[in-house]
Amino acid sequence: ATFWTNPQFRIRLEEPDDDHDGASHEPCCTAIVGLMQKNRRRQKKLGEDLLTIGFAIYGIPKEMQDQTDVHVNREFFQRTPSAARSDTFINMREVSKRVKLPVGDYLIVPSTFEPLKPGDFCLRIFSEKAAESLEVGDVAKADPYEPKISDKDLTNDFKNIFQKLAGDKGEVTAKDIQTILNKLLSKRTDLKSNGFALATCREMVSLMDMDGTGTLSLIEFKTLWMKIQKYMEIFMKSDKDKSGTMDAHEMRAALQDA
């Protein structure tokens, strides 16, 4: 389920071997792919064994070959069989394989046998003829959730909460926000947190304070409240192992949803 979140590397094999007939008598390219674990001697001193590693190679369809900045999603791997893969997943320092592939673009995905096992690695690719390779990553772009507040969102219960926090000031401060958020957080047994620092709450106020008062009005506070609820839903959905925290694999899915 987490295989698609592993690092992805693209290689373009353009020049066939001099002796280029493959199994299907089409121009083919020879490459040797090696996946090596890094820093394992240091990890061994800490009592950790070598990880069980391997890799898979997938042919990239022509309609996707121009999308060099896209991290391929789960659906791609569900519908696309591998063109080649390491002979086995094994707990050795390096796993390598000689492959012969038709001319084209390919995606190499290294992984551990067990999911959610972090590790550093070096991926080496040797080809008989020139080849181009690059790591695949998503374009950095954001379309953040921006709630639109209507009268029905401002319920009497919410107005009462705001009034208790704001008091005679009529607006809530960063300290007020810290108080209510930490009170709510203390009731959650499914989250691990040390609470909201005052500096964090001040940053929230700065983001939502449209009129520059240094405090939040009823509408501004409701907007912040809806954002927090939305991101909490994303967190809970992405926390697959229900640990109350988020690792690198879970973070990718969370950022895509956000």
C-alpha positions as CSV (number, residue, x, y, z in Angstrom):
1,A,0.0,0.0,0.0
2,T,3.0,2.3,0.5
3,F,5.1,1.1,-2.4
4,W,4.2,4.1,-4.6
5,T,5.5,6.6,-1.9
6,N,9.1,5.3,-2.4
7,P,11.7,7.4,-4.3
8,Q,11.2,7.1,-8.1
9,F,13.9,7.5,-10.7
10,R,13.5,7.8,-14.4
11,I,15.9,6.5,-17.0
12,R,15.6,7.1,-20.8
13,L,17.2,4.4,-22.9
14,E,17.6,5.9,-26.4
15,E,20.4,4.0,-28.1
16,P,20.1,0.3,-28.6
17,D,23.0,-2.1,-28.1
18,D,25.1,-2.9,-31.2
19,D,23.8,-6.4,-30.9
20,H,20.3,-5.1,-30.2
21,D,17.9,-7.9,-30.9
22,G,15.8,-8.7,-27.8
23,A,13.4,-11.5,-27.1
24,S,10.8,-9.8,-29.3
25,H,13.4,-8.9,-32.0
26,E,13.1,-5.2,-31.3
27,P,15.9,-2.7,-30.5
28,C,17.0,-3.3,-26.9
29,C,19.3,-1.7,-24.4
30,T,21.4,-3.4,-21.8
31,A,21.7,-1.9,-18.3
32,I,23.0,-3.0,-15.0
33,V,21.0,-1.7,-12.0
34,G,22.6,-1.8,-8.5
35,L,20.9,-0.9,-5.2
36,M,23.3,-0.4,-2.3
37,Q,22.5,0.3,1.3
38,K,24.5,3.1,2.9
39,N,25.7,3.5,6.5
40,R,24.8,0.0,7.4
41,R,28.1,-0.6,9.3
42,R,27.2,2.3,11.5
43,Q,23.7,0.9,12.0
44,K,25.1,-2.5,12.8
45,K,27.0,-1.1,15.7
46,L,23.6,0.1,17.0
47,G,22.3,-3.4,16.7
48,E,20.4,-3.0,13.5
49,D,20.7,-5.6,10.7
50,L,20.8,-5.0,7.0
51,L,17.4,-4.2,5.5
52,T,15.8,-6.6,3.0
53,I,15.9,-4.6,-0.3
54,G,15.1,-4.9,-4.0
55,F,13.8,-2.8,-6.9
56,A,11.3,-2.9,-9.7
57,I,11.4,-1.3,-13.2
58,Y,8.3,-0.1,-15.0
59,G,7.9,1.0,-18.6
60,I,6.5,4.5,-18.9
61,P,3.6,4.9,-21.4
62,K,4.2,7.3,-24.3
63,E,1.5,9.6,-23.0
64,M,3.4,10.1,-19.7
65,Q,6.9,10.5,-21.1
66,D,6.8,14.3,-21.1
67,Q,5.7,14.4,-17.5
68,T,9.1,14.3,-16.0
69,D,8.2,16.2,-12.8
70,V,5.3,13.9,-11.7
71,H,5.6,11.4,-8.9
72,V,3.6,8.4,-10.2
73,N,0.6,7.5,-8.0
74,R,-0.8,4.3,-6.6
75,E,-3.1,3.7,-9.5
76,F,-0.2,3.5,-12.0
77,F,1.3,0.6,-10.1
78,Q,-2.0,-1.2,-9.7
79,R,-2.6,-1.2,-13.5
80,T,1.0,-1.5,-14.8
81,P,3.1,-4.7,-14.6
82,S,6.8,-4.4,-14.0
83,A,9.1,-4.7,-17.0
84,A,11.9,-6.1,-14.8
85,R,12.8,-6.5,-11.1
86,S,15.5,-7.7,-8.9
87,D,15.6,-11.5,-8.7
88,T,14.7,-11.4,-5.0
89,F,14.4,-9.1,-2.0
90,I,17.4,-10.0,0.2
91,N,19.2,-8.6,3.2
92,M,22.5,-7.9,1.5
93,R,24.5,-4.7,1.2
94,E,23.8,-4.6,-2.5
95,V,21.3,-6.1,-4.9
96,S,22.0,-5.9,-8.7
97,K,20.6,-7.2,-11.9
98,R,21.5,-7.1,-15.6
99,V,18.4,-6.2,-17.6
100,K,17.7,-5.9,-21.4
101,L,14.9,-3.6,-22.2
102,P,13.4,-2.1,-25.4
103,V,14.2,1.5,-26.2
104,G,12.0,3.8,-24.1
105,D,11.5,5.5,-20.8
106,Y,11.5,3.5,-17.5
107,L,10.8,4.1,-13.9
108,I,13.0,2.5,-11.2
109,V,11.6,2.1,-7.7
110,P,13.8,0.9,-4.9
111,S,12.1,-0.4,-1.8
112,T,12.4,-2.5,1.3
113,F,10.6,-5.8,1.6
114,E,8.7,-4.7,4.7
115,P,6.8,-1.4,4.4
116,L,7.6,1.7,6.4
117,K,11.3,0.8,6.8
118,P,13.5,3.9,6.4
119,G,17.0,3.7,5.0
120,D,19.6,5.4,3.0
121,F,20.7,3.9,-0.3
122,C,22.7,4.5,-3.5
123,L,21.2,3.6,-6.8
124,R,23.7,2.9,-9.6
125,I,22.8,2.4,-13.3
126,F,25.3,1.3,-15.9
127,S,24.3,1.2,-19.6
128,E,26.2,0.1,-22.7
129,K,25.2,3.3,-24.5
130,A,24.4,6.8,-23.2
131,A,21.3,7.1,-21.0
132,E,19.6,10.0,-19.2
133,S,18.4,9.6,-15.6
134,L,16.7,11.9,-13.1
135,E,14.8,11.6,-9.8
136,V,11.1,12.2,-10.1
137,G,9.3,14.7,-7.9
138,D,6.1,16.7,-7.9
139,V,6.0,20.4,-9.0
140,A,5.8,22.5,-5.9
141,K,2.4,24.1,-6.1
142,A,-0.4,24.8,-3.6
143,D,-4.1,25.3,-3.7
144,P,-4.7,25.6,0.1
145,Y,-8.2,25.1,1.6
146,E,-9.9,28.4,2.0
147,P,-13.3,28.0,3.8
148,K,-16.1,30.5,2.9
149,I,-18.0,31.5,6.0
150,S,-21.7,31.9,5.8
151,D,-24.3,32.8,8.5
152,K,-25.2,29.2,9.1
153,D,-21.6,28.5,10.1
154,L,-21.8,31.0,12.9
155,T,-24.0,28.9,15.2
156,N,-25.0,30.1,18.7
157,D,-22.7,27.5,20.3
158,F,-19.8,28.8,18.3
159,K,-20.6,32.4,19.1
160,N,-20.8,31.5,22.8
161,I,-17.4,29.9,22.7
162,F,-16.0,33.0,21.0
163,Q,-17.6,35.3,23.5
164,K,-16.1,33.4,26.5
165,L,-12.7,33.6,24.9
166,A,-12.9,37.2,23.8
167,G,-14.7,38.7,26.8
168,D,-15.0,42.4,26.7
169,K,-12.1,42.7,24.2
170,G,-14.5,41.5,21.4
171,E,-11.6,39.7,19.7
172,V,-9.4,36.7,20.6
173,T,-5.7,36.9,21.2
174,A,-2.9,34.3,20.5
175,K,-3.1,33.4,24.2
176,D,-6.8,32.8,24.0
177,I,-6.3,30.5,21.0
178,Q,-3.5,28.6,22.8
179,T,-5.8,28.1,25.8
180,I,-8.8,26.6,23.8
181,L,-6.6,24.5,21.5
182,N,-4.6,22.9,24.3
183,K,-7.8,22.2,26.2
184,L,-9.3,20.4,23.2
185,L,-6.0,18.6,22.5
186,S,-5.7,17.3,26.0
187,K,-9.0,15.4,25.5
188,R,-7.6,13.6,22.4
189,T,-6.1,10.1,23.1
190,D,-5.5,9.4,19.5
191,L,-2.9,12.2,19.0
192,K,0.6,12.6,20.4
193,S,1.4,16.3,21.0
194,N,3.1,18.5,23.5
195,G,0.5,21.1,22.8
196,F,0.5,24.4,20.9
197,A,3.2,26.9,21.8
198,L,2.3,30.5,22.1
199,A,4.7,31.3,19.2
200,T,2.7,28.9,17.0
201,C,-0.6,30.6,18.0
202,R,0.9,34.0,17.2
203,E,1.8,32.7,13.7
204,M,-1.8,31.5,13.3
205,V,-3.1,35.0,14.2
206,S,-0.7,36.6,11.8
207,L,-2.0,34.3,9.0
208,M,-5.7,35.0,9.7
209,D,-5.6,38.6,10.9
210,M,-6.8,40.4,7.8
211,D,-7.2,43.8,9.4
212,G,-3.8,44.0,11.1
213,T,-5.1,44.3,14.7
214,G,-3.0,41.5,16.1
215,T,-6.2,39.7,17.2
216,L,-9.0,37.7,15.5
217,S,-12.5,38.8,14.9
218,L,-15.5,36.3,15.0
219,I,-15.2,35.7,11.2
220,E,-11.4,35.4,11.3
221,F,-11.5,33.0,14.2
222,K,-14.2,30.8,12.5
223,T,-12.0,30.6,9.4
224,L,-9.1,29.5,11.5
225,W,-11.3,27.0,13.3
226,M,-12.5,25.4,10.0
227,K,-9.0,25.2,8.7
228,I,-7.9,23.4,11.9
229,Q,-10.8,20.9,11.6
230,K,-10.0,20.3,7.9
231,Y,-6.3,19.6,8.6
232,M,-7.2,17.4,11.5
233,E,-9.3,15.3,9.3
234,I,-6.4,15.0,6.8
235,F,-4.1,14.0,9.6
236,M,-6.4,11.3,11.0
237,K,-7.0,9.9,7.5
238,S,-3.2,9.8,6.7
239,D,-2.2,8.3,10.0
240,K,-2.5,4.8,8.7
241,D,-0.9,3.0,11.6
242,K,-2.9,5.0,14.1
243,S,0.3,6.0,16.0
244,G,-0.8,9.6,16.6
245,T,2.2,10.8,14.6
246,M,3.1,11.0,10.9
247,D,6.1,9.5,9.2
248,A,7.6,10.4,5.8
249,H,5.3,8.0,3.9
250,E,2.2,9.3,5.5
251,M,3.3,12.9,5.1
252,R,3.3,12.6,1.3
253,A,-0.3,11.5,1.2
254,A,-1.3,14.2,3.7
255,L,0.3,17.0,1.7
256,Q,-1.4,15.9,-1.4
257,D,-4.8,16.0,0.3
258,A,-4.0,19.4,1.9
